[in-house]
């Protein structure tokens, strides 16, 4: 299955934007903006910073567009790889992991009643904090699959992993999130 | 295939369906023997999807980021307490004013007179970008962007007078379109908009003096709108003629750039109505 971003016409718009067509680039931007912004917000947890980083992603996309090769990574995977690299750079510079301390897990947990689990409502801040308890790869898979809307195949290409490995990471990530949402500790070595 | 692998495969297929809009129940019906294992994971995924979908940046954020991206990312989101390089806006004001003077009323020496294709032209546009970045108020940025649009039009005239202008003309039209877009976007960022007041400066018994914020915004609106209108009046017929006379090989690209500029400038004018 193709990711939800793989709409007909996107490749054509990208090709026009590569020729310097601003209008085409604006359409590509419209198509991707929400997902890139959500990705950044869930990575950094602060709207103002997410806005800055989103802007930086599109600046880099615009600047590097002429070098993009359609036969390499799918365009959206290429954009989210730029986004990922930007976040990595940002954390490297700041020397922080960007995750909530582990001892806050219980305060972030939702209802302990399984009956209420189905209706558990998350807000973005809490989701950001929960994602901080996953491994970097699990977090990447969750963000690329559920925020960027990419398929397993696209996610695997973006992360340079095998599809089977992505499926395993996805399974582990959802299992860990489920445990965190229900207030259960993560098994040793799984977080 | 082990049961764990079976669950992973089914989970993956179900998540694709959830992403495409299916419900958890619809997915579970496809895998009755695995439903007990899949259900909690799919409910978690569904919650996650609902939460992320609820994040929706405002149209202002969307427009502001695009304007900045097309301007080369030079103009950053306005910060509440700290501005560029962590300086407070009032610290930047004198520097911005000095650069504004330099950029708008004559860049030092030869760079100011340079045209696209000249070695010093990048210096001139770099100074302009810096000035735009350091101009502290959105109103000042809007005026400057409109001024820069006029400057690009003058550069095109000078190129044509020298009998030059191939790809440079398209690039100038692209820049004119960008500056029109910037002018309207920066204007929209001026605080003080209050839609509940109805049309600003509207006639009739409801009209009342504008608060200072709105009055400033209105003044910028009128000035920027006038500049853009003058530009359309002088440039539109001129560019039609330039496109018509262009060599056949160059005409499609020039026509595209011209149409793009017209769209942007009329869009900017509509947003300034």
Interface residues (C-beta under 8 A of the other chain):
Chain A: X1 X4 X20 X21 X22 X23 X25 X26 X29 X30 X33 X34 X37 X38 X41 X42 X48 X51 X52 X54 X55 X56 X58 X59 X62 X117 X118 X120 X121 X122 X123 X124 X127 X142 X145 X146 X147 X149 X151 X152 X167 X168 X170 X171 X174 X175 X177 X178 X181
Chain B: X7 X8 X9 X11 X12 X15 X16 X19 X20 X40 X41 X43 X44 X45 X47 X48 X49 X50 X51 X52 X54 X55 X56 X57 X61 X62 X65 X66 X68 X69 X70 X72 X73 X76 X77 X79 X174 X177 X178 X256 X260 X263
